[in-house]
């Protein structure tokens, strides 16, 4: 439990730093923490927030499970940002899954 408490404490410091106007060096000096340690915690904070965002996106309903090996009709997928993917009749469901994974991976890398 000590580790989680330390994590909460440091994330709170990172949030405090972000909302203030004090230079980083001065902020670290006031809180008796080295610049490198604080930088590491800032990185951990960013990673945790990215993971939260990814989890929120995956918790949001948006896709229907299609149980077939090929899709006999054309169809489209509409995304919340307005993007639309249109698929021709006869496309293999494995191709659709592959494309969606590539889009997801691209979004995580560039997001």
C-alpha positions in Angstrom: 0.0 0.0 0.0 3.0 2.3 0.5 3.8 2.3 -3.2 0.2 3.3 -4.2 0.2 6.0 -1.5 3.5 7.3 -2.9 2.1 7.2 -6.4 -1.0 9.2 -5.4 1.2 11.7 -3.6 3.5 12.2 -6.5 0.7 12.4 -9.1 -0.8 15.1 -6.8 2.5 17.0 -7.0 2.5 16.7 -10.8 -1.0 18.1 -11.0 -0.1 20.9 -8.6 2.9 21.8 -10.8 0.9 21.7 -13.9 -1.7 24.1 -12.5 0.9 26.6 -11.2 3.3 29.1 -12.7 6.4 28.2 -10.7 9.4 27.1 -12.7 10.1 23.4 -12.4 13.5 23.8 -10.7 12.0 26.0 -8.0 9.0 23.7 -7.6 11.3 20.7 -7.1 13.4 22.7 -4.6 10.3 23.7 -2.6 9.1 20.1 -2.4 12.6 18.7 -1.8 12.6 16.4 -4.8 15.3 16.1 -7.5 14.6 17.2 -11.0 15.2 13.8 -12.4 12.9 12.1 -9.9 10.2 14.6 -10.6 10.7 14.1 -14.4 10.2 10.4 -13.9 7.0 10.9 -12.0 5.7 13.3 -14.7 6.3 10.6 -17.3 4.5 8.0 -15.1 1.6 10.5 -14.8 1.4 10.9 -18.6 1.5 7.1 -19.1 -1.3 6.6 -16.5 -3.5 9.2 -18.1 -3.0 7.8 -21.6 -4.0 4.4 -20.3 -7.1 5.9 -18.6 -8.1 7.5 -22.0 -7.5 4.2 -23.8 -9.6 2.3 -21.3 -12.4 4.9 -21.5 -12.5 4.5 -25.3 -12.6 0.7 -25.0 -15.4 0.9 -22.4 -17.5 3.0 -24.8 -19.9 0.8 -26.9 -19.5 1.3 -30.5 -19.0 -2.0 -32.4 -21.2 -4.9 -33.0 -19.7 -8.4 -32.9 -20.0 -10.0 -36.3 -19.9 -13.8 -36.2 -19.2 -14.8 -39.8 -16.2 -15.6 -41.9 -17.2 -13.3 -44.8 -19.7 -10.5 -45.0 -22.1 -10.8 -47.9 -23.5 -7.3 -47.9 -21.7 -4.0 -48.1 -21.6 -2.1 -44.8 -20.0 0.9 -43.2 -18.6 1.8 -39.8 -19.2 5.3 -38.5 -16.9 6.7 -35.8 -17.5 9.5 -33.3 -15.1 11.8 -35.0 -17.2 11.7 -38.2 -15.0 9.2 -40.1 -16.7 6.5 -42.0 -15.2 3.2 -43.3 -17.1 1.6 -46.2 -16.6 -2.1 -46.9 -17.5 -3.9 -50.1 -19.6 -7.1 -50.2 -17.7 -10.3 -49.7 -14.9 -8.9 -47.6 -13.4 -11.4 -45.2 -14.2 -10.5 -41.6 -10.5 -11.2 -40.7 -9.6 -8.3 -43.1 -12.0 -6.0 -41.3 -10.5 -7.0 -37.9 -7.0 -6.5 -39.2 -7.8 -3.0 -40.5 -9.5 -2.0 -37.3 -6.5 -3.2 -35.3 -4.2 -1.2 -37.5 -6.3 1.9 -37.0 -6.4 1.4 -33.3 -2.6 0.9 -33.1 -2.0 4.0 -35.2 -4.2 6.0 -32.9 -2.4 4.8 -29.8 1.0 5.6 -31.4 0.0 9.0 -32.7 -2.4 9.9 -29.9 
